[in-house]
Amino acid sequence: MGRYGDEILERFLRYVKIDTQSEAGTDHFPTTEKQFDLAWQLEKELKEIGASDVYVDPKACVVYAAIPSNLPDGGGLSVAFIAHIDTTPDLSGKDVKPRVVHYEGGDIVLNEELGIVMEEAQFPVMKEYVGDDLVVTDGTTLLGGDDKSSVAIEVVLAKYLLEHPEIKHGPIKLAFTPDEEVGGGARDLDLERLGADVAYTIDGDGLGAYNYETFNAAEAQLLIHGRNVHPGQAKGIMINALELGVEFINMLPMYERCQYTEGREGYFHPYDFKATAESGFLKTLIRDHDEERFEERKRYILKCVEALKEKYGDERIELKWGPGYWSMKKVVDKVPFMIDYLVQAIEENGLEPKCIAARGGTDGSAISQRGLPCPNISAGYENAHSRFEFASVQAMEKSLMVVVRLCGIYGEHPELKK
C-alpha cells in the first residue's frame, strides 16, 4: 500500500464515522440535514488541499470543487467526477465502528459476541481480495463504502493532481451530491456551476468494472382504500385493503422478481407494503435494460390495476408513478471516446476492464438525461447495502490511479475542447 493508499484509508475511516443516511419518502431535499455534516467537512478539507472554487450549496447540500487546467493554454476538455455523500436507509449508518483486517482468505468474524460472520462461501467475491487490507464493521451497521470510498478517492485525487504537475490535464471538476440512495438523481446538481463537458460517477463495486448502461427504472405506488367493518358483520361488505395489496403482488409474475433474475433480465420488485384492512400503501419497482420491454412492464402494471378496479371499484386503488430513471446508454453512446479512454486507463493500471450492464442505477443515469454524459467507474467497495459491506484499501488506491490516468489521457487530447 502506497502513500496515497494510506491517505485514502485515513480519510475513508473519518468519513464513514459521519452518519449521512438519507431517508426515503420525504418531500424535501436533502432528505436529512445530517448529510451537511460531511459536506462541510469536505469543504474544509478541499480548501486545505488547495482545490479551487470550493463551494457548498447551503440549500441543496451539493459540494463543488475544481482543479484548474495545467495545459499550456489552460484549455482541454473539462471532466467531472461525481460521488454521493449519503448512505442507504436499508441499514443504520450511525456509530459505524470500522476496522482494518489484513485478509488471508476464509471467513471474517465481524462480531463474535453476536455471531456475525462474513462467510467466504456466501460471498465468494472475497476471494478476489486475498492479501488486501479490508475495512469492515462490527456487523451491526453499514460500512458506508457506497459511496464514501469514492468520496475519499475524489478528495485524494485533488491532492494528487496538485502535487503532480507533470500530469497534464484539462479542467477537473469535482462534485459530491446527497440522496443518491433514495432516487435523488443529483436533482440539485447545478450543471452550469459544475462546468463540465463530460462526467463520470465513481460509484460501483468490482475492481476494473465500469458501467455505461443501467436499468430503465420506474416505481409504481398504489394507494389502496378498503372498506372496513367489524369482522362479525363483514360478509358481503368488507373490502380488505391488505388482501387487495396481496392480490396485486400475486398478479406479478413470480419468476420475474429480482430474486430470480440476473444479468440483463428485468424484474418486478414489490418492496414496501404497509396496510391494514382499512387502507394500504404499496411500492413496486419496475426494471429492465430493454426499453421496449420496460414499457411493456409498465403497461402490465396498469393492466393489473385496471383489473382490480373492475373487480372492486375505481375508488379502491390509486396508481401514481414514483421516482425513476432511464439508462444512460443512449447518451454515452454519442461520445464513445469516454469509454475508450476509461478502458485505456484501466488497462494501463494492470487491470482487466469489465463492462457491466448495471442492475441498478446511479446519479449518472439522471445526469445523462440532463445532457451531460456520465458513465460510472468502480470505487473499491463490495457487498453494498449490507452489514457485510467491505472496502479494500488497495482497490480504492487502484481506482484512484485509474482516475488519475484518465485525467492524463484527456490532457493528451486537447483538440477535444469544443
C-alpha positions in Angstrom: 0.0 0.0 0.0 1.5 3.3 -1.1 1.4 6.8 0.4 -1.9 7.7 -1.3 -3.4 4.4 -0.2 -2.6 5.4 3.4 -4.2 8.8 2.8 -7.4 7.3 1.2 -7.7 5.0 4.2 -7.2 7.8 6.7 -9.9 9.9 5.1 -12.2 7.0 4.5 -12.2 6.0 8.1 -13.0 9.6 9.1 -15.9 9.8 6.6 -17.6 6.5 7.4 -17.9 7.6 11.1 -20.1 10.6 9.9 -23.8 9.5 9.8 -25.1 10.6 6.4 -28.0 8.2 6.0 -30.7 9.6 3.6 -34.4 9.0 4.1 -36.9 7.6 1.6 -40.4 9.0 1.1 -39.8 12.6 2.1 -40.8 15.7 0.1 -37.8 17.8 1.0 -34.1 17.8 -0.2 -31.7 17.0 1.2 -33.8 14.3 2.9 -31.7 14.5 6.0 -29.9 17.5 7.4 -27.1 15.4 8.8 -25.7 15.0 5.2 -24.4 18.5 5.7 -22.0 17.2 8.4 -19.9 15.6 5.7 -20.5 18.4 3.2 -19.0 21.0 5.5 -16.1 18.6 6.4 -15.3 18.2 2.7 -15.4 21.9 2.1 -12.8 22.3 4.9 -10.5 19.5 3.6 -10.7 20.6 -0.1 -9.7 24.1 0.8 -6.8 22.8 2.9 -5.6 20.8 -0.1 -5.7 23.9 -2.3 -8.6 23.0 -4.6 -10.2 25.9 -6.4 -13.8 27.1 -6.5 -14.8 25.1 -3.3 -18.4 25.7 -2.6 -21.2 24.1 -0.6 -24.7 24.9 -1.7 -26.4 25.8 1.6 -29.8 24.6 0.5 -29.0 21.7 -1.8 -26.1 20.2 0.2 -24.0 19.8 -3.0 -20.2 20.3 -2.7 -18.2 21.6 -5.7 -14.5 21.9 -6.3 -12.1 22.2 -9.2 -8.5 21.6 -10.2 -7.6 24.1 -12.9 -6.2 23.1 -16.3 -2.4 22.9 -16.4 -2.2 22.7 -20.2 -0.2 25.4 -21.9 -3.2 27.4 -23.0 -5.3 26.5 -19.9 -7.7 24.6 -22.1 -8.7 21.0 -22.6 -12.0 19.2 -22.2 -13.5 19.8 -18.7 -14.0 16.4 -17.0 -16.1 16.0 -13.8 -16.0 13.2 -11.2 -19.1 12.8 -9.0 -19.6 10.9 -5.7 -22.6 10.8 -3.4 -22.3 11.5 0.3 -25.4 9.7 1.6 -25.7 6.1 2.7 -28.7 3.8 2.2 -31.7 3.7 4.6 -31.5 -0.1 4.3 -29.4 -0.4 7.4 -28.1 2.0 10.1 -25.2 4.2 9.3 -24.9 5.6 12.8 -22.0 4.8 15.1 -20.1 2.9 12.5 -17.1 1.1 14.0 -14.7 0.4 11.1 -11.6 -1.7 11.5 -8.9 -2.9 9.1 -8.4 -6.7 8.5 -5.4 -8.0 6.5 -7.3 -10.7 4.6 -5.6 -14.0 4.1 -8.7 -15.9 2.9 -11.6 -17.7 4.6 -14.3 -16.2 6.8 -14.1 -12.9 8.7 -15.7 -12.8 12.2 -17.3 -9.3 12.3 -18.9 -9.7 15.7 -18.0 -12.7 17.9 -20.5 -11.7 20.6 -23.4 -11.5 18.2 -22.2 -14.4 16.0 -22.0 -12.2 12.9 -19.6 -13.8 10.4 -18.9 -12.8 6.8 -18.6 -16.2 5.1 -16.4 -16.7 2.1 -18.8 -19.4 0.8 -21.7 -16.9 0.9 -19.7 -14.0 -0.5 -17.2 -15.6 -3.0 -16.1 -12.2 -4.2 -14.0 -12.1 -1.0 -11.5 -14.5 -2.8 -10.6 -11.6 -5.2 -9.2 -9.6 -2.3 -6.9 -12.2 -0.6 -3.8 -10.3 0.5 -5.6 -6.9 0.7 -6.4 -4.8 3.7 -10.2 -4.8 4.1 -12.2 -2.2 6.0 -15.1 -3.9 7.7 -17.6 -3.1 10.5 -18.7 -4.9 13.7 -21.7 -6.2 11.7 -24.3 -4.0 13.3 -24.2 -1.2 10.8 -23.4 -0.4 7.2 -19.8 0.5 6.4 -20.7 3.2 4.0 -18.2 2.3 1.3 -21.1 3.0 -1.0 -20.2 5.8 -1.7 -17.6 7.1 0.8 -14.9 5.1 -1.0 -15.3 7.4 -3.9 -15.6 10.5 -1.7 -12.2 9.6 -0.3 -10.9 8.9 -3.8 -12.0 12.2 -5.2 -10.5 14.2 -2.3 -7.2 12.4 -2.7 -7.4 12.9 -6.5 -7.5 16.6 -6.0 -4.4 16.4 -3.8 -2.6 14.0 -6.2 -3.1 16.2 -9.2 -1.9 19.3 -7.3 1.2 17.5 -6.1 2.0 16.1 -9.6 2.0 19.0 -12.1 3.8 16.8 -14.5 0.4 15.1 -15.2 -1.0 17.4 -17.8 -4.8 17.7 -17.7 -7.6 20.0 -18.6 -10.1 21.5 -16.0 -11.1 18.8 -13.5 -14.3 19.3 -11.7 -15.4 17.5 -8.5 -18.9 17.2 -7.1 -20.4 15.5 -4.1 -24.2 15.1 -4.0 -26.8 14.0 -1.5 -29.7 11.5 -1.6 -28.5 9.2 -4.4 -29.6 6.2 -2.4 -33.3 7.4 -2.4 -33.5 8.3 -6.0 -32.2 11.8 -5.7 -30.7 11.6 -9.2 -28.4 14.6 -8.3 -31.5 16.7 -8.8 -29.9 19.8 -7.4 -26.6 19.5 -9.1 -26.0 22.8 -10.9 -24.6 21.8 -14.2 -23.7 25.4 -15.0 -21.7 25.7 -11.8 -20.1 22.3 -12.4 -19.0 23.5 -15.8 -18.1 20.1 -17.2 -18.1 18.8 -20.8 -18.2 15.2 -19.7 -18.6 13.4 -16.3 -18.1 10.1 -14.5 -19.7 9.0 -11.3 -17.4 6.9 -9.1 -20.0 4.5 -7.5 -19.7 0.8 -8.0 -18.1 -2.4 -7.0 -15.8 -4.8 -8.9 -12.2 -3.6 -9.5 -11.8 -2.7 -13.1 -15.5 -2.6 -13.6 -17.4 0.2 -15.4 -21.0 0.8 -16.5 -22.4 2.9 -19.3 -25.7 1.0 -19.3 -28.2 0.8 -16.4 -31.7 -0.4 -16.0 -34.6 1.8 -17.2 -36.5 2.2 -14.0 -39.9 3.2 -12.6 -41.7 2.9 -9.3 -45.5 2.0 -9.1 -47.1 3.4 -6.0 -50.5 2.0 -5.1 -52.7 3.8 -2.6 -55.4 1.3 -1.6 -58.7 2.2 0.0 -60.5 -0.6 1.8 -63.9 -0.8 3.4 -63.6 -1.9 7.0 -66.4 -3.1 9.3 -66.5 -5.3 12.3 -65.3 -8.9 11.3 -68.5 -10.3 12.7 -70.6 -8.4 10.2 -68.1 -8.4 7.3 -69.8 -10.8 4.9 -70.5 -9.0 1.6 -69.4 -5.7 3.0 -65.7 -5.7 3.9 -63.1 -5.0 1.3 -59.8 -5.8 3.0 -57.1 -3.3 1.7 -54.3 -5.6 2.9 -55.7 -8.6 1.0 -56.2 -6.4 -2.1 -52.5 -5.5 -1.9 -51.5 -9.1 -1.6 -53.7 -9.9 -4.6 -51.9 -7.3 -6.7 -48.5 -8.8 -5.6 -49.6 -12.2 -6.6 -50.6 -10.9 -10.1 -46.9 -10.1 -10.8 -45.0 -13.0 -12.5 -43.2 -14.9 -9.8 -40.1 -15.7 -11.7 -39.8 -12.1 -12.9 -38.9 -10.9 -9.4 -35.4 -9.7 -8.6 -34.5 -12.8 -6.6 -35.0 -15.0 -9.7 -33.2 -12.8 -12.3 -29.7 -11.9 -13.2 -27.6 -10.2 -15.9 -29.8 -8.3 -18.4 -33.0 -9.8 -17.1 -35.6 -7.3 -15.9 -37.9 -7.7 -12.9 -40.8 -6.5 -10.8 -40.0 -5.9 -7.2 -42.7 -5.2 -4.6 -40.5 -3.9 -1.7 -42.6 -1.7 0.6 -46.1 -2.6 1.8 -47.9 -1.0 4.8 -51.5 -2.0 5.2 -54.5 -2.6 7.5 -58.0 -3.7 6.5 -58.9 -0.1 6.1 -56.0 1.2 3.9 -52.7 0.3 2.4 -49.7 1.7 0.5 -47.6 -0.5 -1.8 -44.5 0.3 -3.7 -43.2 -1.8 -6.6 -40.1 -1.3 -8.6 -40.1 -1.9 -12.4 -36.7 -2.5 -14.0 -35.5 -3.6 -17.5 -32.5 -2.9 -19.7 -34.6 -3.2 -22.8 -36.6 0.0 -23.3 -39.4 -1.7 -25.2 -39.7 -4.4 -22.6 -39.6 -1.8 -19.9 -42.6 -0.1 -21.3 -44.4 -3.5 -21.6 -43.8 -3.9 -17.8 -45.3 -0.5 -17.1 -48.3 -1.4 -19.2 -48.7 -4.7 -17.3 -48.8 -2.8 -14.0 -51.6 -0.7 -15.5 -53.5 -3.8 -16.6 -53.3 -5.3 -13.1 -54.6 -2.1 -11.6 -57.5 -1.9 -14.1 -58.4 -5.5 -13.4 -58.6 -4.8 -9.7 -60.6 -1.6 -10.2 -63.1 -3.6 -12.3 -63.4 -6.2 -9.6 -63.5 -3.8 -6.5 -64.4 -0.4 -7.9 -62.5 2.5 -9.3 -62.3 4.2 -6.0 -60.4 1.4 -4.3 -57.0 1.9 -6.0 -55.0 4.9 -7.0 -51.8 4.5 -9.1 -49.0 7.0 -9.0 -45.6 6.8 -10.6 -42.7 7.5 -8.2 -39.0 8.2 -8.9 -37.5 6.6 -12.0 -34.6 7.0 -14.4 -33.6 6.0 -17.9 -30.5 4.1 -19.0 -27.5 6.3 -19.7 -26.5 4.3 -22.8 -28.2 6.4 -25.5 -26.4 9.5 -24.2 -23.0 7.9 -23.6 -23.1 6.2 -27.0 -22.8 9.6 -28.6 -19.4 10.2 -27.0 -17.6 6.8 -27.4 -14.2 8.2 -26.6 -15.4 8.4 -22.9 -15.4 4.7 -22.7 -12.3 4.2 -24.9 -10.3 6.5 -22.6 -11.6 4.8 -19.5 -10.8 1.3 -20.8 -7.3 2.6 -21.6 -6.8 4.0 -18.1 -8.0 0.7 -16.6 -5.7 -1.4 -18.7 -2.7 0.8 -18.2 -3.1 0.2 -14.4 -2.8 -3.5 -15.0 -6.5 -4.3 -14.5 -8.9 -6.1 -16.7 -11.7 -3.9 -17.9 -15.2 -5.3 -17.1 -18.1 -3.7 -18.8 -21.2 -4.5 -16.8 -24.8 -3.6 -17.6 -25.6 -2.3 -14.1 -28.6 -4.0 -12.3 -29.5 -0.7 -10.8 -28.9 3.0 -11.4 -26.5 5.7 -10.5 -26.8 9.5 -10.4 -25.2 9.2 -13.8 -28.4 8.0 -15.3 -30.3 11.2 -14.4 -27.3 13.4 -15.1 -27.0 11.9 -18.6 -30.7 12.5 -19.3 -30.0 16.2 -18.5 -27.5 16.2 -21.3 -24.2 15.6 -19.6 -22.9 12.1 -20.5 -22.0 10.3 -17.3 -20.9 6.7 -17.2 -19.8 5.0 -13.9 -16.4 3.8 -12.5 -15.9 1.3 -9.7 -14.9 2.6 -6.3 -13.3 -0.3 -4.4 -16.2 -1.5 -2.2 -18.2 -4.7 -2.2 -21.5 -6.0 -0.7 -23.2 -2.6 -0.7 -26.3 -2.0 1.4 -25.3 -4.8 3.7 -23.8 -5.3 7.1 -21.3 -7.4 5.2 -20.1 -4.5 3.2 -16.3 -4.1 2.9 -13.8 -1.9 1.1 -10.3 -2.9 0.0 -7.7 -0.2 0.6 -5.7 -1.5 -2.3 -8.7 -1.5 -4.6 -9.5 2.1 -3.6 -5.9 3.1 -4.4 -6.1 1.4 -7.7 -9.4 3.1 -8.5 -7.7 6.4 -7.7 -4.8 5.7 -10.1 -7.3 4.7 -12.8 -9.0 8.2 -12.4 -5.6 9.9 -12.3 -4.6 8.3 -15.6 -8.0 9.1 -17.1 -7.3 12.8 -16.3 -4.0 12.5 -18.1 -5.4 10.8 -21.1 -7.9 13.7 -21.6 -5.0 16.0 -21.2 -3.3 14.3 -24.1 -6.3 15.2 -26.3 -6.7 19.0 -26.0 -8.3 19.0 -29.5 -11.5 17.7 -28.0 -12.3 21.0 -26.4 -15.4 22.4 -28.0 
